[in-house]
Amino acid sequence: MRLENSEKLYREALTLMPGGVSSPVRAVKPFPFYTSRAEGSKIFDVDGNEYIDCCLAYGPLILGHAHPVIKEAIKDQIEKGWLYGTPIELEIKYAKKIREIYPSMEMVRFVNSGAEATMSAIRVARGFTGRRKIVKVEGGFHGAHESVLIKAGSGATTHGVPNSEGVPPEFVKHTLQVPFNDPQALSDLLEKHREEIAGFILEPVMGNSGLILPRDDYLKEVRKITEENDVLLIFDEIITGFRLSLGGAQEFYGVKPDLTTLGKIAGGGLPFGVFGGKKSIMESVAPSGKVYQAGTFSGNPLTLSTGFSTVRFLEKNKNDVYGYLERLTRGIEETIEDFIIKNNLEVNVEAIASMFCIYFGDKPSNYQDALRLNAQLFLRFFWRLLEKGVFFPPSQYETCFTSFSHSISDGEKVAGAVIECLRELF
């Protein structure tokens, strides 16, 4: 595998951008590959290498790269203009569609990223309840903003910076934490601070400390505990929304939150976010209420077009898409798992819907478990896998994805390449 052009570009980028990248997780050591184009299930770099993409821009591309439906939506909207700064009819159509699919989101606000959505949802929870504190899960990643950059997952864990400089102590003191999959810890914390806590925000399936599934009835217990303590439950479905099922984790697990955040898939691969919830809560948002939130690019016609087209395609082809992705992903998981078991390796694999993860160590049930995984061995695995033409997210603490553009043959090649790498490493 030749990477001379990528290495040259990275050295130049180091002189222009912090760490040479626009987001920390891309700072792969010794240097990342630079993409020239992508199509379907494949991504191509500037040195002419081709990879089966199981990163998929960290989840948004459920239909694959450059899908014809999305390209057509972009083409149609570009002809009409791509930014107006005025309301458009599609806002109403898309808001109705989201409410149909996510009944808990009685009213919504369109924003420009998942981070903006979670930041706004937390502000709404505080404004609506009149309380200052929030609770998050250890290792849960909800964007790079002050309220949640405490024991954060994703790139913060990968690069050993779970707490960020520049976050004032007065912000930190208003964010409390509990372990994932521990309802008793949540119950004890909420009872202790009953009159201070506005909301509990969590990824219903953790996707930024590796893939960590909720145990048994954990989410139902969380819903019961928050209701008993008069605390708003916020589901961060930036990753799980439209991916775990059409209606996200709340449909999959049958749990209804008070507020929900969506992103990634909801924008069809363009920058996009949504937050929404009960009408009584959302009416506290300006201009209806006193919780201020605004954005020039919010609800812009281009991202609304790509997002609406994606969701409409998923809805019309629901059984075909989600059934296929489940079979494809399970096939990858089961093939790898059989090899691991037969060879008694200290490696594990997990999958749900169109998400899967390889763990170098025991399967984690929370953030502390994830920190015990062998991240250095994973990085060696990542590079060996790349040499075999398969691109995984470059971190033990990220999740792999499949898309509707991945063929069964792609899945077999992915599983085969993983097995080859495991043979080499063990």
PyMOL commands that set and color helices and strands:
alter all, ss='L'
color gray80, all
select helices_A, chain A and resi 4-13+18-20+24-26+56-58+68-80+89-101+114-129+146-148+155-158+169-172+183-192+218-228+248-253+264-267+279-282+301-316+318-343+367-371+375-387+408-425
alter helices_A, ss='H'
color red, helices_A
select strands_A, chain A and resi 35-39+42-45+50-53+107-111+133-137+175-178+197-202+232-236+259-263+273-277+348-352+355-359+390-391+400-401
alter strands_A, ss='S'
color yellow, strands_A
deselect
rebuild
show_as cartoon
